[in-house]
Amino acid sequence: MGDLTSAPIPAVRPEDHLRGQPDDPELVVMYADFSCPRCAVAAIALKDAGSSVVFRHFALRARHPRAVPLAHAAEAAAMQGAFWPFHDALFADQGRIDDPHLWDRCNDLGLDLDRFEVDRRSDAVAQRVTRDLREGMRAGVTVTPALLRPSVD
């Protein structure tokens, strides 16, 4: 048998959720799940430290039944320019992650709730979440949070 190797972490892309500077030598790619308490701690610590971060989804239904729906919700918020505020709100209060609480977050952020509902059920959102998960798996991510350095193209 050959050696087991992983693919590199994909380089930062224009469509990535980036907080900070893409050329920051300390940039971290965080593969995470919005239902993961350790991810919340890491996300809050990275934000408080002012770290440059790319967020990518590593949502597995088998680990938590709300993981994929929350990833889809965050992507729907992103389609209205509110990924990071939605991200921060989810991690700040993981005890309230059911749909009525998501709708409250949308209202608090001034999002169009009808558009949010359509977008979170869209193929584009599902494909984005699946892409992140597959790329993370190829790169050897097995647990969340995974804090990695991106590849340089």
Salt bridges, closest charged atoms under 4 A:
GLU15 OE2 - ARG13 NE 3.59
GLU15 OE2 - ARG131 NH1 3.24
ASP16 OD1 - ARG13 NH2 3.86
ASP16 OD2 - ARG56 NH2 2.77
GLU26 OE1 - ARG149 NH2 3.17
GLU75 OE2 - HIS17 NE2 2.59
GLU75 OE2 - HIS57 NE2 2.70
GLU75 OE1 - ARG128 NH1 3.84
ASP88 OD2 - ARG19 NH2 2.66
ASP88 OD2 - LYS47 NZ 3.09
ASP88 OD1 - HIS87 ND1 2.80
ASP93 OD2 - ARG96 NH1 3.19
ASP98 OD1 - ARG66 NE 3.89
ASP99 OD1 - ARG66 NH2 3.11
ASP99 OD2 - ARG120 NH2 2.92
GLU117 OE2 - ARG120 NE 3.16
GLU117 OE1 - ARG121 NH1 2.37
ASP119 OD2 - ARG115 NE 3.31
ASP132 OD2 - ARG128 NE 3.83
ASP132 OD1 - ARG131 NH2 3.07
GLU135 OE1 - ARG13 NH2 2.84
